[in-house]
């Protein structure tokens, strides 16, 4: 699949193929200017222009985005942090208690990444939510939109799953406090007051390793810095803990399948507005 996406990107500048994307917040995407294709574990999910796409936190996937208008951002997104997730969950606990399933066991990819078409009212309200600074109002409006959709059950269970905090999340949180630091496994062990072996085993039980997690956090921070700031490449490299700029560019290309320059050009529109993919 990645080979196909790479080939498409090479022949059509409106298409970009990115691998190893990890969402660090719950994402709700409105594909107002693109077709979005997501691949994870040999499953391919396609979302045409005009879709609302729900992606759980801490999901790693590859994607193919095809812009409709090359001068505009490909999509718009709302990202929910831990506090906002809990607020939304509490609202649905009182309004849709018969849907709440706190003991979610086996879940497939289609339960973690899914989409639906939105009504005209939903799109209008989404536009207002995107720029809202009032957290409570933002969550109330979002709850209203979700309640209007025909997949409210799936969305509620997805929110519950994303609200859970894993050991991996805790390790990420520690690294994210100072990404530029030269992190070692013993430093993480000291933070939890446990042995290095215990840290390794707990990460392994969640399908993670310390080295992979460290690279993931650094690359995600690189994306954030590329899109939110006008920093030079050497400064971004330093801020994510990689002293050599050329090595940083190589790591970025190996990890995401595109260069930092390609990423910036595609996601920044002519008005220098940005859209985050993580």
C-alpha positions, 0 to 999 in steps of 0.5 A: 500500500505504501508503495502505491501511495508513494507512486501516486504522490510522485505523479500528482502534487495534489496527493501526499502520502505519509506513514507512521502518523500517531495521533496524540489527541482525539481527532475529529476531521472534516474533509472539506477539501480532500479525499482521505485514505487511511491504512492500518494493519492491512486494512484500508479505510476511505473517506471522501470529501465532505466526511467527518472522520473520528480517530482515537488517541494514540493510533498509528497509521499511514494515509493518503490525502488528495486535495481538491483545491491546491491553494487551500488546506486539505481538511479542518480538525478539532483535537480533544485533550484529556480534559475535553474528552472527560467533559464530553464523556460525562455529557453522554453519560447523562444523555445517552447512558444506555449507550455507555459501555465502560468494559470495551474489550476487543475492538477492530480498526474500524472501531477506532477510525470511522467516518460519516457524512454530516448534515448542513447544520453539523458543518456550520456548527463545526466551523464555529467550534474550530475557532472557539476559545470557550472550552465548555461551549466547544464541548456542548456544541460538539456533543450536539453535533455527535448526537445528530449523527447516526453513529453516536453509539460508535463515537461514544465508545470511541471516546471512552477508549481514548479517555483511558490512560496507559503506561505508554501515555505516562512515559510519553508525557514525561518525554514531552515535557522536555523533548530536547533532553537526551533521554535514557531508559534509566531516566524514565525508570527514575521518574517512576521509581521503578527498575529499567526492567519494569519499564521495559516490560510494561511498555512491551506489554502494551506493544511498545519499546522505549526507543520507538516511543522516543522517536515517535515523540520527537517526530510528532514534536517536529511536525508541530514545530514545522507547522506552528512556527517559522523556525529554521530547520536547525532550530527545530532539529535542536528542539527535538533533541537531534543536533545534526540538521542533516540527520534530522531531515534523514530521520524525518524522511525515513519516519514519515516518508516525506521531507520536512519541506514537502510536509510544510508546502502541502499543509500550509496554505497561501495565507500561512494558515496551518492544519495539524495532522497529529 
